[in-house]
Amino acid sequence: MTINRMILNETSYFGKGAINEIPAEAKKRGFKKALVVTDKDLIKFEVATRVINLLNEAELAYEVYDGIVPNPTIRDVQNGVAACKKANADYIIAIGGGSPIDTAKAIGIIVENPEFEDVLSLEGTAETKQPALPILAVPTTSGTAAEVTINYVITDENNSRKFVCVDPHDIPVVAFVDSDMMMGMPKGLCASTGMDALTHAIEGYITKGAWEMTDMVHIKAIEIISRSLRASVAGEQSAREEMALGQYIAGMGFSNVGLGLVHGMAHPLSAWYNAPHGVACATLLPSIMEFNKEYTGEKYRDIAVQMNVNGAKEMSLRDVRDAAVQAVKQLGIDVGIPQSLKELGVKEEDIPKIAEDAYRDVCSPGNPRDATLDEIIELYQAMMK
């Protein structure tokens, strides 16, 4: 008998103004001082300051660590650990996209499990003994779902690679999913993070570990994201509200069953070329769906139906699989996603080494179709055109 596990946030708040609940949650839990983990742009453009103002009004103590960059590194984590200890913080408020929240997870884990201070030893499923320092997570993008997942990704700059950490001890205790915090996203970021969320939903739906409960949330996430992303990119707040929910729902699923080859092949592109993660995933997604289509049963029909493909219920299985791939590709085109890896700066001569990193990535074994190293090389090469 297969035993399936589901791990979710202890508490989450959704909707415009959700961040207003932060002071009450902090006081209710008896927290004394926060380390606010964010990035300089979110301070500069007064996004993170909305939360900081709430802390000031509630007379809650805090210090700010804003040294986070896209694709955060081991050094970023170690600097954050030092900042957390210096502040004598007893909880973390993580404000941002996947980069600040992922960094906050690593900081929180290491503060409570100092034997992992090298950061590298957290790769994969490290046997941490203690839960992370409590994290309150405030996403500012609608894509990564880092606020509800047990995963985080760190960049090993010395070896030009990203590594994935999977640890139930890292999940934030409270998430505040507030569309007001997402309205500052430029169109490009909105598109790439939204397509990342769609990738989470589709890969989670077809991964080897999928089961009934995760299927339920993934198919709903596909429906919400596919109907809302175009309008969200156009700046409609109601659509961004829907995207905030859709990406969270996708996170509820994939966090518990894993992903696949899209993420396995995307991680090296970010590590080698600093390509935004969501852009890398979105560029790869249609081609990897094509690669996987014979190994997915009727699931591409379900995807096509949720993406409102005309006649999807009546089509032959072959046709509906092709239609699902085309629907995803067209959505990417509509929101401005690059269609060639050349646009991400990928170099033909690097592909064999990049493919080795993808082959070893922790996400790749979850793919419904096992891929050889040669097949991964061929996939990268085909997407250079």
LOMIVO-343634 format. One record per residue: x, y, z of N, C-alpha, C in turn; residue in three letters. Coordinates in steps of 0.02 Angstrom, whole numbers, padded with zeros to 5 digits, always signed. Each point is the difference from the previous one (the first is absolute). Example, Ala and Ser with C-alpha at 12.3 -4.5 7.8 and 13.67 -1.06 7.14 Angstrom:
residues 2
+00660-00284+00390-00045+00059+00000+00045+00060+00000ala
-00018+00053-00036+00042+00059+00003-00039+00055+00037ser
***
This chain:
residues 385
+00043-00060+00000-00043+00060+00000+00044+00062+00000met
-00015+00049-00044+00037+00062-00003-00024+00048+00054thr
+00047+00029+00036-00016+00050+00050+00018+00069-00028ile
-00049+00044-00005+00011+00067-00026-00001+00051+00058asn
+00040+00051-00005+00006+00050+00053-00018+00069-00027arg
-00036+00039+00040-00016+00069-00017+00023+00045+00058met
+00041+00049-00017+00023+00050+00049-00018+00069-00027ile
-00036+00039+00041-00022+00066-00021+00016+00051+00055leu
-00011+00064-00014+00008+00051+00051-00045-00013+00060asn
+00024+00023+00057-00043-00001+00059-00059+00048-00009glu
+00015+00061-00026-00051+00052-00009+00016+00040-00062thr
-00050+00020-00038+00009+00045-00057-00057+00050-00003ser
+00016+00061-00019-00050+00052-00011+00001+00020-00074tyr
-00059+00010-00029-00006+00016-00071-00041+00064-00009phe
+00018+00039-00051-00040+00057-00019+00033+00067+00012gly
-00029+00052-00031+00026+00068+00009+00002+00018+00074lys
+00057+00025+00021+00006+00020+00070+00020-00056+00047gly
+00017-00058-00025+00017-00057+00043+00059+00015+00045ala
+00047+00043-00023+00059+00015+00041-00018+00035+00065ile
-00059+00029+00004-00021+00033+00062-00006-00048+00059asn
-00001-00065-00015-00004-00050+00053+00068-00017+00030glu
+00054+00026-00029+00066-00018+00023+00012+00019+00074ile
-00014+00062+00021+00013+00016+00070-00037-00044+00049pro
-00063-00014-00015-00040-00042+00046+00029-00070+00004ala
+00022-00028-00056+00030-00067+00000+00065+00001+00040glu
+00041+00051-00010+00063+00003+00037-00011+00005+00075ala
-00048+00042+00020-00013+00008+00071-00032-00062+00030lys
-00046-00031-00038-00034-00060+00025+00050-00056+00014lys
+00052-00003-00041+00050-00053+00007+00056+00018+00048arg
-00004+00060+00028+00050+00020+00049+00068+00017-00028gly
+00003+00016-00064+00064+00017-00031+00024+00069+00026phe
+00066+00005+00007+00029+00061+00028+00034+00045-00051lys
+00038-00031-00047+00037+00041-00048+00007-00038-00066lys
-00014+00035-00055+00002-00030-00066+00064+00018-00037ala
+00023-00046-00041+00047+00017-00053-00042+00003-00064leu
-00004+00060-00029-00037+00009-00063+00047-00015-00057val
-00014-00053-00038+00042-00022-00055-00033+00021-00066val
+00034+00042-00038-00029+00026-00062+00057+00021-00046thr
-00016+00037-00053+00053+00025-00044-00004+00076-00005asp
+00054+00029-00025+00005+00073-00001-00053+00033-00044lys
-00018-00031-00055-00051+00029-00044-00068+00004+00035asp
-00017-00051+00039-00064+00001+00035-00001+00053+00055leu
+00059+00017+00026+00005+00057+00046-00005+00065-00040ile
+00038+00005-00054+00003+00061-00040-00068+00020-00026lys
-00038-00050-00024-00066+00015-00030-00057-00004+00051phe
+00019-00002+00064-00048+00005+00056-00052-00055+00000glu
+00021-00060-00021-00043-00059+00006+00010-00032+00068val
+00062-00017+00015+00015-00029+00066-00016+00049+00056ala
+00006+00065-00014-00012+00049+00052-00073+00000+00024thr
-00045-00027-00040-00070-00005+00023-00004-00045+00062arg
+00039-00054-00001+00001-00044+00058+00040+00032+00056val
+00055+00032-00016+00041+00033+00051-00041+00054+00036ile
-00041+00037-00037-00042+00051+00031-00049-00031+00050asn
-00026-00059-00017-00045-00034+00047+00036-00020+00064leu
+00062-00022-00007+00039-00018+00059+00013+00062+00043leu
+00015+00057-00032+00012+00061+00037-00063+00022+00037asn
-00057-00003-00034-00063+00021+00031-00017-00044+00060glu
+00016-00064-00005-00015-00047+00054+00055-00003+00053ala
+00053+00041-00009+00057+00002+00045+00032-00068+00009glu
+00008-00034-00058+00033-00065-00001+00073+00009-00023leu
+00046-00029+00037+00071+00008-00015+00020-00041-00061ala
+00048+00027-00038+00024-00036-00060+00066+00029-00022tyr
+00036-00037-00040+00056+00024-00039-00008-00027-00071glu
+00029+00035-00049-00009-00017-00070+00064-00029-00029val
-00007-00056-00036+00054-00027-00041-00025+00001-00072tyr
+00027+00046-00040-00024+00009-00068+00053-00018-00052asp
+00045-00045+00018+00054-00019-00045-00016-00056-00048gly
-00064-00009-00017-00021-00056-00043+00003+00021-00073ile
+00025-00045-00041+00002+00011-00073-00038-00056-00034val
-00021+00010-00063-00029-00056-00038+00048-00059-00001pro
-00027-00060+00005+00041-00060+00003+00049+00004+00059asn
-00026+00003+00062+00042+00012+00059+00054-00053+00010pro
+00056+00023+00027+00059-00042+00005+00013-00025+00071thr
+00047-00045+00006+00021-00024+00065+00023+00058+00044ile
+00037+00047-00029+00023+00058+00038-00059+00042+00025arg
-00053+00009-00041-00059+00037+00022-00030-00032+00062asp
-00004-00067-00001-00028-00036+00057+00044+00010+00062val
+00065-00009-00008+00045+00006+00058+00000+00070+00029gln
-00003+00050-00044-00006+00069+00025-00065+00011+00038asn
-00053-00032-00025-00064+00005+00034+00000-00034+00068gly
+00033-00057+00005+00006-00034+00064+00036+00046+00050val
+00055+00031-00023+00037+00045+00044-00043+00059+00022ala
-00039+00027-00047-00045+00057+00016-00053-00021+00051ala
-00026-00061-00009-00052-00025+00045+00027-00008+00071cys
+00060-00028+00005+00030-00009+00066+00016+00066+00033lys
+00028+00046-00040+00017+00066+00026-00062+00037+00026lys
-00055-00008-00036-00063+00034+00020-00033-00034+00060ala
+00022-00061+00015-00032-00040+00052-00075-00008-00015asn
-00015-00012-00064-00070-00007-00022-00027-00068+00020ala
-00063-00002+00019-00031-00064+00015-00052-00021-00052asp
-00006+00040-00055-00040-00020-00057+00022+00040-00061tyr
-00022-00022-00058+00018+00032-00063-00063+00020-00037ile
+00001+00060-00029-00053+00020-00047+00033+00004-00068ile
-00019-00044-00045+00028-00003-00067-00047+00034-00049ala
+00026+00051-00034-00041+00040-00046+00032-00002-00069ile
-00036-00027-00049+00027+00000-00068-00024-00058-00040gly
+00035-00012-00055-00013-00058-00041+00036-00060+00029gly
+00015-00048-00044+00032-00061+00024+00068+00012+00031gly
+00037+00050-00024+00068+00010+00024+00002+00019+00074ser
-00035+00052+00023+00001+00016+00072-00030-00056+00043pro
-00055-00030-00023-00032-00052+00041+00044-00062+00004ile
+00030-00020-00056+00046-00057+00001+00059+00014+00046asp
+00028+00060-00005+00056+00017+00043-00020-00001+00074thr
-00059+00026+00014-00025-00001+00069-00007-00071+00026ala
-00022-00046-00042-00005-00070+00021+00068-00028+00020lys
+00050+00013-00043+00067-00025+00016+00027+00032+00063ala
-00010+00065+00008+00022+00034+00061-00032-00031+00061ile
-00067-00008-00004-00037-00027+00057+00022-00071+00019gly
+00014-00040-00051+00022-00068+00013+00069+00000+00034ile
+00046+00040-00026+00069-00002+00026+00004+00030+00070ile
-00039+00052+00015+00000+00028+00067-00019-00053+00052val
-00047-00043-00018-00023-00052+00047+00038-00066-00009glu
+00036-00006-00054+00039-00062-00014+00070+00021-00023asn
+00042+00027+00045+00063+00030-00020+00050-00048-00032pro
-00012-00065+00007+00045-00048-00031-00003+00003-00077glu
-00049+00037-00027-00008+00007-00073+00023+00070-00023phe
+00043+00033+00038+00019+00068-00015+00039+00007-00066glu
+00025-00055-00027+00034+00003-00066-00050+00010-00057asp
-00064-00010+00014-00056+00007-00047-00003-00058-00050val
+00057-00017-00029+00002-00054-00050-00028-00066+00026leu
+00010-00013+00064-00022-00063+00029-00076-00004+00006ser
-00035+00055-00015-00074-00001+00001-00029-00027-00065leu
+00042-00011-00050-00024-00023-00065-00039-00065+00006glu
-00053-00006-00039-00040-00061+00002-00045-00001+00061gly
-00002-00056+00034-00042-00008+00059+00044-00007+00062thr
+00027+00055+00023+00044-00001+00059-00038-00020+00062ala
+00033-00035+00044-00031-00024+00062+00006+00053+00055glu
-00035+00056-00009+00000+00050+00052-00042-00025+00059thr
+00019+00021+00059-00033-00024+00061-00053+00049+00026lys
+00011+00065-00011-00044+00051+00028-00036+00039-00054gln
-00062+00020+00012-00035+00044-00047+00037+00066-00007pro
-00007+00031-00058+00031+00066-00011-00026+00051+00050ala
+00039+00052+00010-00025+00058+00036-00066+00019-00033leu
-00053+00015+00038-00065+00013-00031+00003+00054-00054pro
-00032-00015-00056+00000+00046-00057-00071+00022-00016ile
-00009+00066-00005-00062+00029-00028+00017+00021-00071leu
-00035-00027-00049+00018+00010-00070-00051+00045-00035ala
+00026+00050-00036-00041+00048-00036+00023+00000-00073val
-00033-00037-00044+00021-00001-00071-00018+00065-00035pro
+00045+00021-00044-00012+00061-00041-00004-00017-00074thr
+00007-00064-00017-00010-00023-00068-00050-00057+00001thr
-00031-00013-00057-00050-00054-00002+00027-00057-00042ser
+00047-00037+00030+00031-00053-00038+00032-00056+00040gly
+00045+00017+00046+00042-00052+00030-00037-00042+00051thr
-00049+00029+00034-00036-00034+00055+00047-00020+00056ala
+00057+00035+00007+00048-00018+00052-00030+00005+00070ala
-00054+00039+00006-00031+00009+00065-00037-00062+00025glu
-00012-00050-00045-00037-00059+00020+00037-00065-00014val
+00062+00005-00024+00036-00060-00019+00053-00019+00051thr
+00024-00062-00005+00054-00024+00043+00066-00001-00039ile
+00003+00037-00055+00058+00002-00043+00032+00069+00000asn
+00064+00002-00012+00033+00063-00015+00061-00015-00043tyr
+00022+00051-00038+00054-00009-00048+00054+00052+00012val
+00062-00022+00004+00057+00043+00013+00051-00009-00057ile
+00037+00052-00017+00051-00004-00052+00069-00010+00029thr
+00034-00050-00025+00070-00013+00017+00042+00033-00054asp
+00021+00062+00014+00036+00039-00050+00067-00032-00020glu
+00033-00031+00047+00066-00029-00015-00003-00055-00053asn
-00057-00033-00003-00008-00055-00048-00053+00014-00053asn
-00024+00063-00004-00050+00021-00050-00059-00048-00003ser
-00031-00011+00058-00058-00045+00001-00048+00022+00054arg
-00062-00019-00009-00051+00009+00051-00012-00067+00034lys
-00014+00002+00064-00019-00063+00034-00065+00010+00039phe
-00039-00053+00000-00067+00001+00030+00003-00033+00069val
-00031+00032+00049-00005-00027+00067-00074-00015+00014cys
-00013-00058+00027-00068-00021+00015-00003-00019+00074val
-00038+00038+00039+00002-00009+00072-00066+00023+00032asp
-00039-00046+00028-00062+00020+00033+00010+00050+00056pro
+00061+00004+00026+00014+00047+00054+00004+00073-00023his
+00001+00012-00066+00011+00069-00024-00064+00037-00016asp
-00057-00032+00001-00062+00032-00024-00019+00058+00046ile
-00017+00058-00029-00021+00057+00041-00060-00019+00044pro
-00003+00029+00059-00057-00016+00044-00062+00039-00021val
+00009+00060-00028-00057+00040-00023+00017+00032-00067val
-00048-00001-00046+00008+00034-00064-00053+00054-00006ala
+00019+00057-00029-00046+00057-00011+00000+00014-00075phe
-00050-00026-00034-00004+00003-00074-00045+00059-00018val
+00032+00058-00010-00034+00064-00006+00013+00028-00069asp
-00052+00006-00042+00011+00024-00068+00025+00072-00003ser
-00013+00039+00052+00028+00069+00003+00076-00002-00004asp
+00030-00052+00028+00073-00005+00001+00027-00022-00069met
-00045-00019-00045+00021-00025-00066-00013+00049-00056met
-00031+00056+00015-00018+00047-00052+00060+00037-00028met
+00055+00000+00036+00060+00034-00025+00040-00040-00050gly
-00019-00062-00012+00037-00041-00048-00003+00029-00070met
+00058+00009-00033-00002+00018-00071-00027-00058-00042pro
-00021+00015-00061-00033-00051-00042+00044-00062-00010lys
+00064+00011-00012+00044-00056-00013+00005-00047+00059gly
+00005+00028+00060+00004-00041+00060-00066-00035+00013leu
-00054+00035-00011-00067-00030+00008-00008-00059-00047cys
+00023+00007-00062-00006-00054-00049+00043-00059+00019ala
+00062+00013+00018+00046-00056+00013-00019-00038+00063ser
-00019+00036+00053-00019-00035+00061-00067-00036-00010thr
-00045+00029-00039-00063-00033-00014+00010-00065-00040gly
+00045+00001-00048+00014-00060-00039+00037-00052+00043met
+00039+00024+00048+00032-00046+00047-00054-00036+00040asp
-00051+00037+00021-00055-00031+00037-00036-00052-00043ala
-00011+00016-00064-00031-00048-00045+00043-00062-00007leu
+00065+00010-00004+00047-00056-00004-00006-00044+00062thr
-00003+00031+00058-00009-00038+00062-00063-00043-00003his
-00054+00031-00024-00064-00036-00002+00002-00058-00049ala
+00027+00012-00060+00001-00053-00051+00050-00054+00019ile
+00060+00019+00021+00049-00052+00019-00025-00039+00060glu
-00029+00035+00049-00026-00035+00058-00057-00048-00018gly
-00039+00018-00051-00056-00041-00020+00022-00064-00035tyr
+00056+00003-00036+00021-00059-00039+00061-00036+00030ile
+00027+00025+00056+00058-00031+00029-00016-00071+00025thr
+00052-00040+00006-00009-00069+00021-00034-00006+00068lys
+00011+00049+00044-00027-00005+00067-00071+00026+00008gly
-00031+00024-00054-00067+00029+00004-00051-00050+00027ala
-00048+00024+00038-00055-00042+00024-00063+00043+00005trp
-00054-00030+00023-00065+00032-00006-00003+00070+00032glu
+00027+00007+00059-00006+00065+00034+00041+00054-00036met
+00061-00017-00022+00039+00050-00036-00028+00012-00070thr
-00029-00052-00031-00033+00011-00064-00056+00052+00008asp
-00036-00004+00054-00056+00046+00013+00024+00073+00001met
+00054+00013+00036+00023+00069+00005+00035+00023-00064val
+00037-00045-00032+00036+00021-00061-00048+00017-00057his
-00053-00039-00008-00045+00014-00055-00037+00066+00012ile
-00015+00015+00063-00031+00064+00016+00048+00057-00012lys
+00063-00010+00017+00051+00052-00013+00007+00014-00074ala
+00000-00052-00041+00005+00009-00073-00059+00042-00025ile
-00059-00015+00024-00060+00038-00020+00007+00074+00018glu
+00019+00015+00062+00004+00069+00023+00055+00038-00038ile
+00058-00031-00006+00057+00035-00031-00014+00013-00074ile
-00026-00050-00035-00009+00008-00073-00053+00052-00016ser
-00048+00010+00044-00052+00051-00014+00020+00069+00024arg
+00051+00005+00044+00015+00063+00033+00066+00032-00021ser
+00046-00039-00028+00068+00025-00009+00003+00058-00049leu
-00035-00004-00056+00004+00055-00049-00023+00065+00031arg
-00056-00001+00035-00026+00061+00031+00044+00023+00057ala
+00031-00047+00035+00046+00018+00054+00060+00038-00028ser
+00027-00024-00055+00057+00034-00033-00021+00070-00022val
-00063+00007-00020-00025+00065-00021-00011+00048+00059ala
+00006-00026+00061-00004+00043+00059-00066+00001+00036gly
-00046-00044-00017-00065-00001+00034+00007-00030+00070glu
-00020+00037+00051+00010-00024+00068-00041-00063+00014gln
-00061-00004-00026-00041-00060+00013+00035-00062-00028ser
+00033+00008-00057+00036-00056-00029+00062-00017+00041ala
+00033+00051+00027+00059-00014+00042-00022-00034+00065arg
-00059+00017+00024-00027-00034+00058-00011-00074-00016glu
-00027-00014-00059-00010-00070-00021+00067-00036-00009glu
+00049+00034-00029+00065-00031-00009+00033-00014+00067met
-00009+00044+00048+00028-00011+00067-00028-00065+00029ala
-00064-00011-00010-00031-00061+00025+00022-00060-00041leu
+00000+00007-00067+00018-00056-00043+00070-00026+00013gly
+00048+00046+00008+00068-00023+00012+00007-00033+00068gln
-00037+00024+00049+00001-00031+00067-00027-00071-00003tyr
-00056-00008-00036-00031-00066-00005+00048-00049-00034ile
+00034+00024-00053+00049-00043-00033+00055-00020+00049ala
+00021+00047+00043+00051-00016+00049-00022-00052+00050gly
-00064+00001+00019-00025-00051+00045+00011-00070-00027met
-00004-00006-00067+00008-00066-00030+00072-00019-00012gly
+00036+00040-00040+00067-00022-00022+00049-00006+00058phe
-00010+00039+00053+00043-00005+00058+00000-00070+00029ser
-00055-00035-00010-00008-00066+00030+00014-00059-00048asn
+00003+00014-00065+00012-00056-00047+00057+00013-00048val
+00030+00059+00002+00057+00014-00043-00019+00026-00068gly
+00052+00010-00041-00009+00030-00066+00029-00046-00053leu
+00034+00028-00050+00024-00043-00054+00057+00031-00039gly
+00004-00017-00063+00057+00017-00041+00003+00075-00018leu
-00057+00034-00002+00001+00072-00014+00043+00035+00053val
-00015-00014+00063+00039+00031+00054+00071-00027+00001his
+00009-00064-00014+00067-00028-00002+00044+00033-00052gly
-00030+00018-00057+00038+00033-00054+00003+00075+00009met
-00046+00029+00037+00000+00073+00011+00052+00021+00051ala
+00010-00040+00052+00048+00020+00052+00070+00015-00027his
+00028-00042-00044+00066+00017-00026+00001+00065-00041pro
-00055+00016-00033-00002+00062-00040+00006+00061+00045leu
-00030-00004+00059+00007+00056+00047+00070+00002+00030ser
+00028-00058+00014+00066-00002+00031+00054+00022-00049ala
-00006-00020-00063+00051+00015-00050-00006+00071-00028trp
-00061+00022-00011-00011+00063-00037-00040+00051+00040tyr
-00016-00017+00063-00041+00044+00042-00068+00014-00032asn
-00023-00047-00040-00067+00008-00030-00053-00002+00054ala
-00049+00046-00001-00054-00004+00050-00033-00068-00002pro
-00010-00028+00059-00026-00069+00004-00065-00009-00037his
-00047+00047+00009-00065-00007-00032+00005+00002-00076gly
+00045+00043-00026+00010+00004-00072+00028-00065-00026val
+00049-00028+00034+00030-00063-00021-00053-00056-00002ala
-00039-00005+00053-00053-00051+00001-00050+00009-00056cys
-00022+00062-00009-00051+00014-00051+00025-00014-00070ala
+00063+00014-00014+00028-00013-00066+00005-00074-00014thr
+00016-00039+00052+00008-00072-00007-00066-00038-00002leu
-00051+00025+00034-00060-00039+00015-00033-00033-00061leu
-00014+00036-00055-00035-00034-00056+00040-00058-00029pro
+00065+00009-00007+00041-00054-00030+00004-00060+00046ser
+00004+00010+00064+00002-00057+00047-00069-00033+00004ile
-00053+00039-00006-00066-00031-00004-00005-00045-00062met
+00026+00024-00055+00001-00041-00062+00040-00064+00012glu
+00056+00004+00032+00042-00058+00016-00037-00050+00043phe
-00042+00024+00046-00033-00043+00049-00068-00027-00023asn
-00027+00025-00054-00072-00009-00012-00023-00072-00005lys
+00042-00046-00023-00021-00070-00006-00001-00036+00067glu
+00020+00034+00053+00008-00033+00065-00048+00030+00052tyr
-00053+00030-00023-00043+00039+00046-00073-00022+00001thr
-00016-00055-00033-00069-00023-00001-00048+00053-00026gly
-00053+00012+00036-00051+00048-00020+00012+00070+00031glu
+00056+00009+00033+00009+00062+00038+00006+00061-00045lys
+00026-00007-00061+00003+00058-00044-00070+00021-00022tyr
-00046-00047-00002-00069+00020-00015-00027+00044+00056arg
+00014-00020+00063-00022+00040+00057+00031+00070-00004asp
+00063+00004-00017+00034+00065-00006-00032+00042-00054ile
-00014-00031-00057-00031+00036-00056-00069+00026+00019ala
-00038-00041+00036-00067+00021+00021+00005+00061+00046val
+00045-00003+00048+00007+00056+00047+00026+00063-00034gln
+00037-00008-00055+00026+00057-00037-00049+00023-00054met
-00061-00029+00003-00055+00022-00043+00014-00012-00075asn
+00032-00056-00015+00012-00019-00070-00065-00025-00030val
-00021+00030-00054-00063-00017-00032-00001-00073-00022asn
-00050-00038+00021-00008-00069-00021+00046-00049+00035gly
+00033+00021+00054+00049-00044+00033-00031-00065+00025ala
-00062+00001+00021-00030-00061+00027-00013-00052-00054lys
-00010+00022-00063-00017-00046-00054+00060-00020-00043glu
+00055+00034+00004+00058-00014-00042+00028-00070+00013met
+00035-00026-00049+00039-00061+00011+00056+00016+00050ser
+00026-00052+00032+00052+00010+00049+00062+00032-00032leu
+00018-00021-00060+00057+00029-00034-00011+00074-00012arg
-00059+00018-00025-00013+00070-00017-00004+00044+00062asp
-00030-00027+00054-00008+00042+00059+00067+00010+00035val
+00044-00048-00005+00067+00010+00028+00036+00057-00038arg
-00005-00002-00065+00031+00054-00040-00033+00067+00015asp
-00065-00001+00010-00036+00063+00015+00020+00029+00067ala
+00012-00044+00049+00021+00024+00066+00068+00033-00004ala
+00046-00031-00037+00066+00029-00008-00005+00067-00035val
-00041+00004-00052-00006+00063-00037-00032+00055+00043gln
-00048-00019+00042-00033+00050+00043+00050+00031+00049ala
+00044-00042+00027+00051+00025+00046+00050+00044-00037val
+00020-00022-00059+00047+00040-00041-00030+00067-00017lys
-00064+00001-00020-00032+00063-00019-00006+00048+00059gln
-00015-00027+00059-00004+00042+00059+00067+00033+00013leu
+00054-00038-00007+00067+00029+00009+00014+00055-00050gly
-00018-00012-00063+00009+00050-00053-00040+00063+00017ile
-00062-00009+00022-00044+00057+00014+00027+00045+00056asp
+00036-00029+00047+00025+00040+00056+00074+00017-00008val
+00028-00014-00060+00067+00024-00016+00058-00044+00022gly
-00012-00065+00006+00053-00045+00021+00046-00017-00059ile
+00067+00002+00008+00045-00019-00054-00014-00071-00024pro
+00008-00012-00065-00014-00065-00028+00063-00039-00019gln
+00057+00030+00011+00064-00033-00016+00049+00009+00058ser
+00039-00051+00014+00050+00005+00053+00055+00050-00018leu
+00009+00014-00064+00049+00051-00019-00016+00067+00031lys
-00066+00014+00008-00021+00063+00029+00018+00004+00074glu
+00015-00057+00031+00021-00001+00070+00076+00001+00007leu
+00034+00004-00057+00073+00002+00002+00035-00067-00001gly
-00038-00053-00012+00029-00067+00000+00048-00007-00059val
+00057-00032+00013+00051-00012-00051+00001-00073-00019lys
+00001-00014-00064-00001-00068-00025+00055-00043+00031glu
+00059+00029+00007+00056-00039+00025-00006-00019+00074glu
-00044+00035+00036-00010-00014+00071-00050-00057+00012asp
-00038-00018-00050-00057-00044+00010+00019-00068+00031ile
+00053-00034-00022+00016-00065+00032+00009+00005+00075pro
+00034+00053+00023+00010+00008+00072-00064+00020+00036lys
-00038+00044-00030-00065+00020+00029-00045-00061+00006ile
+00000-00042-00052-00041-00060+00000+00019-00048+00057ala
+00064-00004+00016+00022-00042+00055-00030+00026+00066glu
+00001+00066+00008-00030+00029+00061-00075-00015+00003asp
-00034+00006-00057-00072-00014-00002-00014-00074+00015ala
+00041-00044-00027-00009-00072+00010+00005-00017+00075tyr
+00044+00035+00036+00010-00014+00071-00047+00039+00046arg
-00038+00047-00029-00043+00043+00042-00052-00042+00036asp
-00016+00020+00062-00045-00039+00042-00071-00002-00029val
-00019+00048-00042-00067+00001-00028-00009-00049-00058cys
+00054-00014-00037-00006-00038-00063-00029-00070+00009ser
+00017-00037+00053-00028-00068+00006-00076-00003+00007pro
-00031+00056+00018-00073+00001+00006-00036+00003-00067gly
+00036+00011-00053-00031+00006-00066-00036-00064-00019asn
-00059+00004-00032-00036-00061-00018+00037-00044-00050pro
+00043+00029-00039+00042-00038-00047+00072+00008+00020arg
+00033-00056+00013+00071+00003+00017+00039+00026-00059asp
+00046+00045+00013+00040+00030-00053+00073-00018+00008ala
+00031-00023-00052+00072-00013+00001+00038+00066-00008thr
+00064-00002+00014+00042+00059-00009-00001+00022-00073leu
+00004-00047-00046-00001+00018-00072-00066+00033-00019asp
-00056-00024+00028-00064+00030-00016-00005+00071+00027glu
+00029+00012+00058-00001+00068+00028+00042+00047-00044ile
+00057-00025-00023+00041+00039-00046-00039+00018-00063ile
-00035-00050-00028-00040+00011-00060-00056+00050+00012glu
-00031-00002+00058-00053+00047+00016+00027+00072+00003leu
+00055+00009+00034+00031+00067+00002+00017+00023-00070tyr
+00030-00043-00040+00021+00019-00067-00060+00020-00044gln
-00054-00038+00007-00060+00014-00040-00030+00068+00018ala
+00009+00021+00062-00030+00063+00023+00046+00060-00012met
+00056-00011-00034+00045+00055-00019-00023+00034-00064met
-00045-00032-00036-00020+00025-00066-00050+00057+00005lys
***
